[in-house]
Amino acid sequence: KAKKAAAVQAKKIVPKTKKKEVSVKDLILKKFDTWKPEKVFTVDPDEKYQKGFAAPPFVSGEEEEIKRIKELLLKKFDLAEIKAAVEKAAAEKAAVEKAAAEKAAEPEVSVTYGPPDDGDTTVSDPMEKAMKYLVAAFVVLVAFIIGSSMINKNKYYINATDGALEIWQGRFAPMGEELLITLPGVEHPETIKDVYSKTDVFPLIFNYYVAKADTLLEVPGMPDFEGIKTYLNRALPYAATPDLSEAAYVRLNNIDLMILLYKADVAAGKATISDLEDAKGYLTEAARLDLDDLQIDLVSQKIDAVDDLIADLKAKEAEANTPAPPSE
């Protein structure tokens, strides 16, 4: 152990030698010896291959192509011919430029020609064609909008709300609808559809107004003739068939007859000549209505009766105005 400790201590005491650092400059400038092999490697030639070796052809392909290429390669060029060709091209270019200059110096002459006698003289203008196509497209679009609007106008829809029947009509537009009328107390039709036609809807409205007119006729006392006429006139635009329209006109005619007869009776009841003449005027107006045979006879009888009353009153007035004879 003592020996080992002494050896370790001796080893620690030995100073280390420092290596000299090599600078980058020395490395760059340092010269190295050229390496040479001890024996240069060479390939032994193949004598058999060299004896049978032949160079490949310069051009390969078809015989005509080979011949053409050989002629091009062996062709001799004459510098004098090349120079002459260059001079000829320059002379032609100068002649063309001279002719162009002379033409530019000449005064311009305008020549106008009239249109040919026969044939189409119209000129196709792209802008005019485009405008025509645009106008045609616009007309087609307008026709489409009007057609779809008319179709939508003939569509009707029915909704039942709060004991009333709402009838909606399509707008005069490609889409949309608006409320046409509300009919209180009218029941929904048995046939339920998504879209209804005029023949489905108009009878509902017509019958509603006719029923309202009938209700006024059933009121005790003097009927409200003006109210009845109002309802009948409202029903007329919704008469979907000629029979319904005729029935409404007959009712209106009868109402007018009843009103005139009533006025004539009231005037005749006053028993004066002027009132009787008014009564006759009402009866004459009633005679101009579209009456059946029974109604014509009734009006004629009333006119005759009024005439008799007027004659009696005039006779009585004349008798009353006649002075009495003098007494003896």
C-alpha positions as CSV (number, residue, x, y, z in Angstrom):
1,K,0.0,0.0,0.0
2,A,2.8,2.4,0.7
3,K,4.3,1.8,-2.6
4,K,1.1,2.4,-4.4
5,A,0.6,5.7,-2.6
6,A,4.1,6.8,-3.5
7,A,3.6,5.9,-7.1
8,V,0.3,7.8,-7.3
9,Q,1.9,10.8,-5.6
10,A,4.8,10.7,-8.0
11,K,2.4,10.5,-10.9
12,K,0.6,13.6,-9.7
13,I,3.7,15.6,-9.4
14,V,4.8,15.1,-13.0
15,P,4.0,18.3,-14.9
16,K,2.0,18.0,-18.2
17,T,3.6,19.3,-21.4
18,K,1.4,21.7,-23.3
19,K,1.0,21.2,-27.1
20,K,1.7,24.2,-29.3
21,E,-1.6,25.4,-30.8
22,V,-1.7,25.6,-34.6
23,S,-3.2,28.8,-36.0
24,V,-5.6,28.9,-38.9
25,K,-3.1,30.8,-41.0
26,D,-0.5,28.0,-40.5
27,L,-3.0,25.4,-41.6
28,I,-3.9,27.4,-44.7
29,L,-0.3,27.9,-45.7
30,K,0.9,24.5,-44.8
31,K,2.2,22.4,-47.8
32,F,1.4,18.8,-48.1
33,D,3.4,16.3,-50.2
34,T,1.6,14.9,-53.3
35,W,0.6,11.3,-52.9
36,K,1.8,8.9,-55.5
37,P,0.9,5.3,-55.8
38,E,3.7,2.8,-55.7
39,K,2.4,1.2,-59.0
40,V,0.2,2.8,-61.6
41,F,-2.9,0.7,-62.5
42,T,-3.2,-0.1,-66.2
43,V,-5.7,-2.2,-68.1
44,D,-4.4,-4.8,-70.5
45,P,-5.8,-4.4,-74.0
46,D,-7.9,-7.2,-75.5
47,E,-6.1,-8.0,-78.7
48,K,-9.0,-10.1,-80.2
49,Y,-11.5,-7.2,-79.7
50,Q,-9.1,-4.7,-81.2
51,K,-8.6,-6.8,-84.3
52,G,-12.4,-7.1,-85.0
53,F,-13.3,-3.5,-83.9
54,A,-15.0,-1.2,-86.5
55,A,-16.3,2.3,-85.9
56,P,-20.2,2.7,-85.9
57,P,-21.7,4.6,-88.9
58,F,-21.9,8.4,-88.6
59,V,-25.6,8.4,-89.7
60,S,-28.1,5.6,-89.3
61,G,-31.6,5.2,-90.8
62,E,-33.1,4.9,-94.2
63,E,-30.9,5.1,-97.3
64,E,-32.5,8.2,-98.7
65,E,-32.2,10.0,-95.4
66,I,-28.5,8.9,-95.1
67,K,-27.8,10.1,-98.6
68,R,-29.5,13.5,-98.0
69,I,-27.5,14.1,-94.8
70,K,-24.2,13.1,-96.5
71,E,-24.9,15.6,-99.3
72,L,-25.5,18.3,-96.8
73,L,-22.3,17.5,-94.9
74,L,-20.2,17.4,-98.1
75,K,-21.8,20.4,-99.8
76,K,-19.5,23.3,-100.5
77,F,-20.7,26.8,-100.0
78,D,-19.5,29.8,-102.1
79,L,-19.2,33.0,-100.1
80,A,-19.8,35.1,-103.3
81,E,-23.2,33.5,-103.7
82,I,-24.1,34.3,-100.1
83,K,-23.0,37.9,-100.5
84,A,-25.0,38.3,-103.7
85,A,-28.1,36.9,-102.0
86,V,-27.7,39.4,-99.1
87,E,-27.3,42.3,-101.6
88,K,-30.4,41.2,-103.5
89,A,-32.5,41.1,-100.4
90,A,-31.3,44.6,-99.4
91,A,-32.1,45.9,-102.9
92,E,-35.7,44.5,-102.8
93,K,-36.3,46.0,-99.3
94,A,-35.1,49.4,-100.5
95,A,-37.4,49.2,-103.5
96,V,-40.4,48.4,-101.3
97,E,-39.6,51.3,-99.0
98,K,-39.3,53.6,-101.9
99,A,-42.7,52.6,-103.4
100,A,-44.3,53.0,-100.0
101,A,-42.9,56.5,-99.7
102,E,-44.1,57.5,-103.2
103,K,-47.5,56.2,-102.4
104,A,-47.7,58.2,-99.2
105,A,-46.7,61.3,-101.0
106,E,-49.6,61.0,-103.5
107,P,-52.8,62.9,-102.7
108,E,-55.7,60.8,-101.3
109,V,-58.6,60.3,-103.6
110,S,-62.0,59.4,-102.0
111,V,-64.3,57.4,-104.2
112,T,-67.9,56.8,-103.1
113,Y,-70.2,54.3,-104.5
114,G,-74.0,54.3,-104.3
115,P,-75.9,51.3,-102.9
116,P,-76.7,48.6,-105.4
117,D,-80.1,48.6,-107.0
118,D,-81.0,45.1,-106.1
119,G,-80.2,43.0,-103.0
120,D,-80.2,43.5,-99.3
121,T,-78.7,46.9,-98.3
122,T,-79.1,46.4,-94.6
123,V,-75.9,46.3,-92.5
124,S,-75.8,43.9,-89.6
125,D,-75.1,46.0,-86.5
126,P,-74.2,43.9,-83.4
127,M,-75.5,46.5,-81.0
128,E,-78.8,46.6,-82.9
129,K,-79.1,42.8,-82.7
130,A,-78.4,42.9,-79.0
131,M,-81.1,45.5,-78.5
132,K,-83.6,43.4,-80.4
133,Y,-82.8,40.3,-78.4
134,L,-83.0,42.4,-75.2
135,V,-86.4,43.8,-76.2
136,A,-87.7,40.3,-77.1
137,A,-86.5,38.9,-73.8
138,F,-88.2,41.8,-71.9
139,V,-91.5,41.2,-73.8
140,V,-91.3,37.5,-73.0
141,L,-90.7,38.3,-69.3
142,V,-93.6,40.7,-69.1
143,A,-95.9,38.2,-70.8
144,F,-94.8,35.5,-68.3
145,I,-95.4,37.9,-65.3
146,I,-98.9,38.9,-66.6
147,G,-99.8,35.3,-67.4
148,S,-98.7,34.0,-63.9
149,S,-100.5,37.0,-62.3
150,M,-103.8,36.2,-64.1
151,I,-103.5,32.6,-63.0
152,N,-102.9,33.6,-59.4
153,K,-105.8,36.0,-59.6
154,N,-108.2,33.1,-60.3
155,K,-107.1,31.2,-57.2
156,Y,-109.3,31.3,-54.1
157,Y,-108.7,30.1,-50.5
158,I,-111.2,29.4,-47.7
159,N,-110.5,29.7,-44.0
160,A,-113.1,29.1,-41.2
161,T,-112.3,31.3,-38.2
162,D,-114.5,32.3,-35.2
163,G,-117.9,31.3,-36.7
164,A,-117.2,33.0,-39.9
165,L,-115.9,32.0,-43.3
166,E,-112.9,34.0,-44.8
167,I,-112.5,33.9,-48.5
168,W,-109.1,34.9,-49.8
169,Q,-108.3,35.7,-53.5
170,G,-104.9,35.7,-55.2
171,R,-103.3,39.0,-56.0
172,F,-102.7,40.2,-59.5
173,A,-99.1,39.1,-59.0
174,P,-97.2,35.9,-59.5
175,M,-97.6,35.2,-55.8
176,G,-99.6,36.3,-52.7
177,E,-103.3,36.6,-51.8
178,E,-105.6,39.2,-50.1
179,L,-108.8,38.9,-48.1
180,L,-111.8,39.2,-50.4
181,I,-114.7,38.9,-47.9
182,T,-115.7,37.6,-44.5
183,L,-119.1,35.8,-44.3
184,P,-120.3,35.5,-40.7
185,G,-122.5,32.4,-40.0
186,V,-121.6,30.6,-43.2
187,E,-120.4,27.1,-42.9
188,H,-117.4,25.6,-44.6
189,P,-118.2,23.8,-47.9
190,E,-118.3,20.0,-47.7
191,T,-115.6,19.6,-50.4
192,I,-112.3,20.7,-48.9
193,K,-109.6,21.8,-51.4
194,D,-106.2,23.5,-51.2
195,V,-107.3,25.9,-54.0
196,Y,-110.8,26.8,-55.0
197,S,-112.1,28.3,-58.3
198,K,-114.6,31.1,-58.9
199,T,-117.4,28.6,-59.5
200,D,-116.8,27.2,-56.0
201,V,-116.6,30.5,-54.1
202,F,-119.0,32.9,-55.8
203,P,-122.2,30.9,-55.1
204,L,-121.3,31.1,-51.3
205,I,-121.1,34.9,-51.5
206,F,-124.2,35.2,-53.7
207,N,-126.3,33.1,-51.4
208,Y,-125.1,35.0,-48.4
209,Y,-126.3,38.4,-49.7
210,V,-129.6,36.9,-51.0
211,A,-130.2,35.4,-47.5
212,K,-129.6,38.8,-45.9
213,A,-132.1,40.4,-48.3
214,D,-134.7,37.7,-47.4
215,T,-134.1,38.3,-43.7
216,L,-135.1,42.0,-44.2
217,L,-138.3,40.9,-46.0
218,E,-139.4,38.8,-43.1
219,V,-139.2,41.7,-40.6
220,P,-142.6,42.6,-39.3
221,G,-144.1,45.9,-40.5
222,M,-142.8,47.9,-43.4
223,P,-139.8,46.1,-45.1
224,D,-136.5,47.9,-45.5
225,F,-136.7,48.1,-49.3
226,E,-133.5,50.1,-49.7
227,G,-131.6,47.6,-47.5
228,I,-133.0,44.7,-49.5
229,K,-131.9,46.4,-52.8
230,T,-128.4,47.0,-51.3
231,Y,-127.9,43.3,-50.5
232,L,-129.2,42.3,-53.9
233,N,-126.9,44.7,-55.8
234,R,-124.0,43.3,-53.7
235,A,-125.0,39.8,-54.7
236,L,-125.1,40.5,-58.5
237,P,-121.3,40.6,-59.1
238,Y,-121.1,37.1,-57.6
239,A,-123.8,35.5,-59.8
240,A,-121.7,32.7,-61.2
241,T,-124.4,31.6,-63.7
242,P,-127.0,33.4,-65.9
243,D,-129.8,31.8,-63.8
244,L,-128.5,33.3,-60.6
245,S,-128.1,36.7,-62.3
246,E,-131.6,36.6,-63.7
247,A,-133.0,35.6,-60.3
248,A,-131.3,38.6,-58.7
249,Y,-132.6,41.0,-61.3
250,V,-136.1,39.7,-60.9
251,R,-136.0,40.3,-57.2
252,L,-134.7,43.8,-57.8
253,N,-137.4,44.5,-60.3
254,N,-140.1,43.2,-57.8
255,I,-138.6,45.4,-55.1
256,D,-138.8,48.5,-57.3
257,L,-142.4,47.6,-58.2
258,M,-143.4,47.2,-54.6
259,I,-141.8,50.5,-53.7
260,L,-143.6,52.4,-56.5
261,L,-146.9,50.7,-55.7
262,Y,-146.5,51.6,-52.1
263,K,-145.7,55.3,-52.9
264,A,-148.7,55.4,-55.3
265,D,-151.1,54.0,-52.6
266,V,-149.8,56.5,-50.0
267,A,-150.2,59.4,-52.5
268,A,-153.7,58.3,-53.6
269,G,-154.8,58.0,-50.0
270,K,-154.5,61.7,-49.5
271,A,-157.4,62.2,-52.0
272,T,-156.2,65.5,-53.6
273,I,-155.8,66.1,-57.3
274,S,-152.0,66.9,-56.9
275,D,-151.4,63.7,-54.8
276,L,-153.4,61.6,-57.2
277,E,-151.3,63.0,-60.1
278,D,-148.2,62.0,-58.1
279,A,-149.6,58.5,-57.6
280,K,-150.3,58.2,-61.3
281,G,-146.6,59.2,-62.0
282,Y,-145.4,56.4,-59.7
283,L,-147.7,53.9,-61.4
284,T,-146.5,55.1,-64.9
285,E,-142.9,54.6,-63.7
286,A,-143.8,51.1,-62.5
287,A,-145.3,50.2,-65.9
288,R,-141.9,50.7,-67.5
289,L,-140.4,47.9,-65.4
290,D,-139.9,44.4,-66.8
291,L,-143.2,43.0,-65.6
292,D,-145.0,39.7,-66.2
293,D,-148.7,39.7,-67.4
294,L,-150.2,39.7,-63.9
295,Q,-148.1,42.6,-62.8
296,I,-149.0,44.5,-66.0
297,D,-152.7,44.0,-65.3
298,L,-152.3,45.1,-61.7
299,V,-150.6,48.4,-62.6
300,S,-153.1,49.1,-65.4
301,Q,-156.0,48.6,-63.0
302,K,-154.4,51.0,-60.5
303,I,-153.8,53.6,-63.2
304,D,-157.5,53.4,-64.3
305,A,-158.6,53.7,-60.7
306,V,-156.5,56.8,-60.1
307,D,-157.7,58.3,-63.3
308,D,-161.3,57.8,-62.2
309,L,-160.6,59.5,-58.8
310,I,-158.9,62.4,-60.5
311,A,-161.9,62.8,-62.8
312,D,-164.4,62.7,-59.9
313,L,-162.4,65.3,-57.9
314,K,-162.2,67.6,-60.9
315,A,-166.0,67.3,-61.5
316,K,-166.7,68.1,-57.9
317,E,-164.4,71.1,-58.0
318,A,-166.1,72.3,-61.2
319,E,-169.5,71.9,-59.6
320,A,-168.5,73.7,-56.5
321,N,-167.1,76.6,-58.5
322,T,-170.3,76.9,-60.5
323,P,-172.3,79.9,-59.2
324,A,-175.8,79.1,-57.9
325,P,-178.8,80.4,-60.0
326,P,-180.4,83.6,-58.6
327,S,-183.4,83.0,-56.4
328,E,-186.9,84.5,-57.6
